Amino acid sequence: MNLVINFSERKLIEQVVSQDRLAQKQLFEKFSPKMLSICRQYIKDVHDAEDMMLHAFMKVFQNINQYKNEGSFEGWIRKIMIRECLSFLRAKKQLIFIEDTHQKDLADYSVKQDASYDYQKLIDALPKGCKYVFVLSVIEGYKHQEIAELLEISVGTSKSQLAYAKKLLKQQIELIR
């Protein structure tokens, strides 16, 4: 079964490389739900996240011939999505990092409690800089060195932002219980 999926994905990629529009549509339909979810991790506004996902898919289609059938194709697309989201945030000047966590009131980042809340609301409520580090580290699995390069920050800043995000999330979860 896994060989069939791998073969069909490889065939689909070959068709997309040859600019087959139907294959492009199939590839988009296969990966867009998960990729929108990834964009949404970085961009709070759903419309902006959708726009960024579409922009990133254009890059996928333009650069698909650079994929060498090594590693996960989904992982390759995911990297493009993340880089495009970070570029978008950088252009909007939304990559902000809190250097002195003692000066910030943690209540500024609290989430209103309601019975139907989900963890995405907690993540969205984090200060932007530590939110991006948290998502890259905990959700995407990047190492601090990789995060530092992607966000153009020091490894130390990456580590402190992750610790701060975890502290805030822990406090918010304790408020909910």
C-alpha positions, 0 to 999 in steps of 0.5 A, a space after each residue: 500500500 505504501 509503495 502505491 501511494 509513494 509511486 502515485 505521489 511521484 507520478 503526480 509530481 512528474 505531471 506537475 513538473 510538466 505543467 499539467 494543470 489537472 495534476 497541479 489542481 490534484 496536488 493543491 487539493 491533496 496538500 492545501 488543507 494541511 498547508 493552510 493549517 500550517 500557515 494559520 499557525 503563524 498568521 492569525 487572520 484566516 484570509 491572510 493565511 489563505 493568501 499566504 498559502 496560495 502565494 506559497 503554492 505558486 512557489 511550489 509550482 514554480 520550483 517543483 523541479 528542484 525537488 529531488 525525490 529525497 525526503 518527504 515531499 510534504 516536508 518540502 512543501 511545508 518548508 516553503 509554507 513556513 518560509 513564506 509565512 515568516 517573510 510575510 510577517 517580516 514584511 508586516 513588521 510582525 516579528 517582535 521579540 520580548 527581550 525583558 520578560 519581567 517588564 511585560 505583564 503576563 495578563 496582557 496575553 491572557 485568553 478569555 475563558 469559555 467552554 468551547 475554547 481550543 489550544 490554538 487560541 492559547 497559542 494565538 494569544 502568545 506575544 508574536 515572537 515567542 509564538 513563532 519560536 514555539 510553533 517552529 520548535 514544538 509543533 514543527 520540530 525545528 532546532 534552536 539553530 534552525 529557528 535562529 537562522 529562519 527568524 534572524 535572531 540569536 540561538 539564545 533569543 530562540 531559547 529564551 522565547 521558547 521558555 517564555 512561551 511555555 511559561 505563558 502557556 502553563 499559566 493560561 492552562 492553569 487558569 482554565 483548570 
